[in-house]
Amino acid sequence: MSTATCHVPPCILENGTFEVERPADSVLPYTGIISKTDPGETRIKTHLEVVTMPNPADIIKLMGMKNRFEKDHPKMVSFIKAMAAQGLPEDTVIEITVTNPEGVAQTANMKVLASDVEMLNQLKTLKP
């Protein structure tokens, strides 16, 4: 198998694979080889892990489902946006109650930890 080293965005090789050199801010652990394994998935093979990339058609489908959810549940979307805007500081308690059609309710809660705040802040840096 022939490989060539290049910077992101990677160069596609004749055999349909390409090698990427890890930029300093990359989450990929080492230089790896990316190859199409089937029409629905792309795998990034590195020395430490294999990451499955979502199929673009699935992403488009999910975006449509997200838009439908926003249309069907505008109050919940407004609530989530308001909570995201004000933030969830450490020691905030989140409580959720789910009531099934028979009227049986189940409730769970959690106290937000510093690690939860860190994770939420990291998620905010992801591009939509």
C-alpha positions as CSV (number, residue, x, y, z in Angstrom):
1,M,0.0,0.0,0.0
2,S,1.4,3.4,-1.0
3,T,1.1,6.3,1.5
4,A,2.0,9.9,1.4
5,T,2.2,12.3,4.3
6,C,0.3,15.6,3.9
7,H,-1.3,18.1,6.2
8,V,-5.1,18.5,6.9
9,P,-7.0,18.6,4.6
10,P,-5.5,15.2,3.6
11,C,-4.5,14.2,0.1
12,I,-6.4,11.3,-1.4
13,L,-4.1,8.6,-2.8
14,E,-4.6,6.4,-5.8
15,N,-5.8,3.4,-3.7
16,G,-8.6,5.5,-2.1
17,T,-6.7,6.0,1.2
18,F,-4.7,8.9,2.5
19,E,-2.5,9.6,5.4
20,V,-2.8,12.7,7.6
21,E,-0.2,14.4,9.7
22,R,-1.6,15.4,13.1
23,P,-1.8,19.1,13.5
24,A,-0.8,20.5,17.0
25,D,-4.5,21.1,18.0
26,S,-5.8,17.8,16.7
27,V,-7.6,15.3,18.9
28,L,-6.2,12.4,16.8
29,P,-3.4,10.8,18.7
30,Y,-0.9,10.1,15.9
31,T,-0.5,10.2,12.2
32,G,-3.1,7.8,10.8
33,I,-4.6,6.4,7.6
34,I,-8.2,7.2,6.7
35,S,-9.9,4.8,4.3
36,K,-13.5,4.3,3.0
37,T,-14.6,0.9,4.3
38,D,-18.1,1.0,2.9
39,P,-20.4,3.7,1.5
40,G,-21.8,4.4,4.9
41,E,-18.7,5.0,7.0
42,T,-15.2,6.4,7.0
43,R,-12.7,5.1,9.5
44,I,-9.7,7.1,10.8
45,K,-7.2,4.5,11.8
46,T,-4.5,5.7,14.2
47,H,-2.0,4.0,16.4
48,L,-4.3,4.1,19.4
49,E,-7.9,4.0,18.2
50,V,-10.4,3.7,15.3
51,V,-12.9,6.6,15.1
52,T,-16.0,6.1,12.9
53,M,-17.1,9.2,11.1
54,P,-20.9,9.6,10.5
55,N,-22.3,9.3,7.0
56,P,-23.1,12.7,5.6
57,A,-26.6,11.5,4.5
58,D,-27.2,10.5,8.2
59,I,-26.2,14.0,9.3
60,I,-28.7,15.5,6.9
61,K,-31.4,13.2,8.1
62,L,-30.7,14.1,11.7
63,M,-30.8,17.8,10.9
64,G,-34.3,17.2,9.5
65,M,-35.3,15.4,12.6
66,K,-33.9,18.2,14.8
67,N,-35.9,20.7,12.8
68,R,-39.1,18.6,13.3
69,F,-38.4,18.4,17.1
70,E,-38.0,22.2,17.3
71,K,-41.3,22.6,15.4
72,D,-43.2,20.0,17.5
73,H,-41.8,21.1,20.9
74,P,-41.1,24.9,20.8
75,K,-41.5,25.3,24.6
76,M,-38.9,22.7,25.3
77,V,-36.5,24.2,22.8
78,S,-36.9,27.6,24.3
79,F,-36.3,26.2,27.8
80,I,-33.1,24.4,26.7
81,K,-31.8,27.5,25.0
82,A,-32.5,29.6,28.1
83,M,-30.7,27.1,30.3
84,A,-27.8,27.0,27.9
85,A,-27.6,30.8,27.8
86,Q,-27.5,31.2,31.6
87,G,-25.3,28.2,32.1
88,L,-25.4,25.4,34.6
89,P,-23.0,26.2,37.4
90,E,-21.6,23.6,39.8
91,D,-24.0,22.4,42.4
92,T,-27.1,23.1,40.2
93,V,-29.7,20.4,40.6
94,I,-31.3,19.0,37.5
95,E,-34.5,17.0,38.0
96,I,-36.4,15.2,35.3
97,T,-39.8,13.5,35.6
98,V,-41.2,11.2,32.9
99,T,-44.8,10.3,33.0
100,N,-45.9,7.4,30.7
101,P,-49.4,7.3,29.1
102,E,-50.7,5.2,32.0
103,G,-49.8,8.0,34.4
104,V,-46.9,6.3,36.1
105,A,-44.2,8.9,36.8
106,Q,-40.5,8.3,37.4
107,T,-38.2,11.1,38.6
108,A,-34.4,11.3,38.6
109,N,-32.0,14.1,39.6
110,M,-28.4,15.0,39.5
111,K,-26.2,17.6,41.0
112,V,-23.9,19.3,38.5
113,L,-20.2,18.6,39.2
114,A,-17.2,20.6,38.2
115,S,-16.4,17.9,35.6
116,D,-19.9,18.3,34.2
117,V,-19.3,22.0,33.8
118,E,-16.0,21.3,32.1
119,M,-17.6,18.8,29.7
120,L,-20.4,21.3,28.8
121,N,-17.9,24.1,28.1
122,Q,-15.9,21.7,25.9
123,L,-19.1,20.7,24.0
124,K,-19.8,24.4,23.4
125,T,-16.5,24.6,21.4
126,L,-17.7,22.0,18.9
127,K,-18.9,23.5,15.6
128,P,-22.5,22.6,14.7
